[in-house]
Amino acid sequence: MRRRDEQSLQRAIAQALRLLGWQILSTSRHLKRCRGCGRWPPFYDGADRGLPDLLCRCPDWPRGRWLGLEVKEDEGRPSSPQQAQLIANGSVLVARSVREALALLGENETAVKEVRL
């Protein structure tokens, strides 16, 4: 799967979760054309490296509770900052399909709701 396919998978996961009532924020980095001059900048506009692709929130969770979802292709692995974040706090999951994303979030739905801050 190429980067474009990974973006398509990310959109499909976000759409499926939104249909189920989840709140989804996309944090992917996107190259944007300058509005003033029309040129493409030499940098990406968007999130810092290591931030998961999607931030997901179940409507039943207490305010402020979010779970990160990193979308990867079949053989893709998280980058070094992402790996550190996954290990450090355990609040980011890696999904390789819509079905896997739904299963992972479903498994963690009750656990996240019950965690006390």
C-alpha positions in Angstrom: 0.0 0.0 0.0 1.4 3.4 -0.8 1.0 6.7 1.1 -2.1 7.6 -1.0 -3.7 4.3 0.0 -2.9 5.0 3.6 -4.7 8.3 3.4 -7.7 6.6 1.8 -7.7 4.0 4.6 -7.5 6.9 7.2 -10.5 8.6 5.6 -12.5 5.3 5.6 -11.7 4.6 9.2 -12.7 8.2 10.2 -16.0 7.9 8.2 -16.9 4.6 9.8 -16.2 5.9 13.3 -18.2 9.1 12.7 -21.2 7.0 11.5 -21.0 5.2 14.9 -21.1 8.6 16.7 -17.4 9.0 17.5 -15.8 12.4 17.4 -12.7 12.2 15.1 -9.9 14.8 14.7 -7.4 14.2 11.9 -3.9 15.3 12.7 -2.2 14.3 9.4 0.3 16.6 7.8 -0.8 18.0 4.5 1.1 20.1 2.0 -0.9 23.3 1.3 -0.5 25.9 -1.4 0.1 29.5 -0.3 -3.1 31.5 -0.7 -1.2 34.7 -1.6 1.3 33.6 -4.2 0.0 30.2 -5.2 3.4 28.4 -4.6 3.9 25.2 -2.7 5.9 25.8 0.5 9.1 23.7 1.2 7.6 22.4 4.4 4.5 20.6 5.6 1.7 22.5 7.3 0.1 20.6 10.1 0.8 18.4 13.0 4.2 17.6 14.6 5.9 14.3 13.9 4.9 11.5 16.3 1.3 12.7 16.7 -1.1 9.9 15.7 -3.1 10.2 12.5 -6.5 10.3 14.2 -7.7 11.4 17.7 -10.8 9.5 18.6 -13.4 10.2 21.3 -16.4 8.0 22.2 -19.4 10.1 23.1 -19.8 8.0 26.3 -16.4 9.0 27.6 -15.9 11.8 30.2 -14.8 15.1 28.8 -11.2 15.4 27.7 -10.7 11.6 27.0 -9.2 10.9 23.6 -7.4 7.8 22.2 -4.9 8.1 19.4 -5.1 5.9 16.3 -2.1 5.6 14.0 -3.1 4.3 10.5 -0.4 2.2 8.8 -0.2 0.1 5.7 0.2 -3.6 5.9 4.0 -3.6 6.5 4.3 0.0 7.7 5.8 0.7 11.1 5.4 3.8 13.3 8.3 6.3 13.1 10.7 6.7 16.0 8.8 9.5 17.7 5.6 7.5 17.2 7.1 4.4 18.7 8.3 6.3 21.7 4.9 7.8 22.2 3.2 4.4 21.9 5.5 2.9 24.5 5.5 5.8 26.8 1.7 6.3 27.4 -0.1 3.4 25.7 -2.9 5.7 24.5 -2.1 5.2 20.8 -3.2 2.2 18.9 -2.0 1.1 15.4 -4.7 0.0 12.9 -4.2 -1.5 9.4 -7.8 -1.8 8.4 -11.3 -0.4 9.2 -12.2 -3.6 10.8 -9.1 -3.6 13.0 -9.7 0.0 14.0 -13.3 -0.7 15.1 -12.1 -3.8 17.0 -9.3 -1.9 18.8 -11.4 1.0 19.8 -14.2 -1.3 20.9 -11.8 -3.2 23.1 -10.6 0.0 24.7 -13.9 1.8 25.0 -14.8 0.6 28.5 -11.2 0.8 29.7 -10.7 4.4 28.8 -14.1 5.3 30.3 -13.2 3.8 33.6 -9.7 5.3 34.0 -9.7 8.0 36.7 -7.7 11.1 36.1 
